[in-house]
Amino acid sequence: MEQQLPEWVMVAALEVDAAVEAEWDRWYDEVHLPEILAAPGFRSGTRYRAVAHPSDGTGLRRQLTVYEVDGPQVWETPELTAARGLGGFGDRVQVRTRIFHKHLTMRKEHDR
């Protein structure tokens, strides 16, 4: 069965201070993610962690959250506005959030 990729996604790219990563993850998973998913137009949220790279000596942990959304209108809901934010981690986490529309999916032909 072939997996269908969503038409619209909201992506949050995060840089988290390693000193607060465990506490951040607990808050994000138990408080923030459920609040975001309760907003209208959000279907799912998936979190990713970057694989450590030897040349990265910043002390920051890179994370990515990909939300499947109904479209760009989710950005303007009062529920999302209320759920936005970094909790008490504002000085230890940097985030950049964007909404993307699917442009193209290309599949590799299976080897025969």
N, C-alpha and C positions, 0 to 999 in steps of 0.2 A: 504494500500500500504506500503510495507516494504522499509525503507530507506537503501540505499546502502552506505557503508562507503568507503571513497577513498582508493585507492591502496597505494598512497604516500602522506605524510604530512610533512610540515616543521613546527616545533613548537618553538615559542619564549617564554621562561619563563622569566618574568620580575619582578623586585622588584623596586618599585617607591617610592621615598620620598613623604610622605603625603602632605608636604608643596607645592609641585609643581604638584600634581596629576591632578587638573582641567586643568591647562595649558598644561601639558603633553598629556592628553586625547584629547584636542582640536587639538594639533599638530599631534598626531598619527592618529586620525580619518580623518582630513582634508588634511594633507600633506603626511605623511609617508605611510599609508596604500594604498592610491591611487598610489603612486610611485612604491611600491612593486608589486601591482597587474598589473601594466603596463609592468612589466618585462615578457619576454617569459616564458611560462610554468607554470604560476600562474593562477589558476582557481577561487579561492575564498579565503577570509580571514575572520575569525570569532574571535572576541575578547571576553574574559571571565575575570571576576573579582572573586577572592577568597572570600568566605564568611569569615568574621572576626572570629577569634578564640580567646577565652578569654585568652589563655596562650601566645598569640603573642603580646608582648609589644615593638616591634622593631621600631614602627613608619613608617614602610614600608607597602605599599600596594602591594599585589601580584596580578599580571595579567598574562594572558596567551593568546597568539594569535596562532591560528591554521590555517595554509594555506594549501589548497588542491593544490598539485603540480603534474606535469607530471612525475617527477623522480629526481634523485640526480643531474642531469645535470643542473638544474636551479641554483644551487649554484655557477656555474662558468660563468654566463652570464655577459657581461659588464653592462647591465641595472641594474641587482641586485647589482653589485659592486658599481655602482654610487648611488643607493638608500639606501645602508646600512648606518647605523649610528644612532646616538641618538639625532640629532639636537643639540641644545644648552644645552642638559640635561645630558651630559656625566658624570658629577660628582654627579648627583642626581638619576640616574637610573642604575641598573645592569641588564644585559641580558645574557641569555644562549640560543643559538639556535642550533637545531639539525634537521636532516631530518630522517624520519622513514618510513619504508616499512611495510605494513600490513602483519602480521604473521598469524593471526587466528581470525575469528569471530565465536563466539558461541552464539546461541540464546536460551533463556529459552522457554520451551514449554508453550503454553498458558494454564492457568488453565481451567479445563472443568467443 
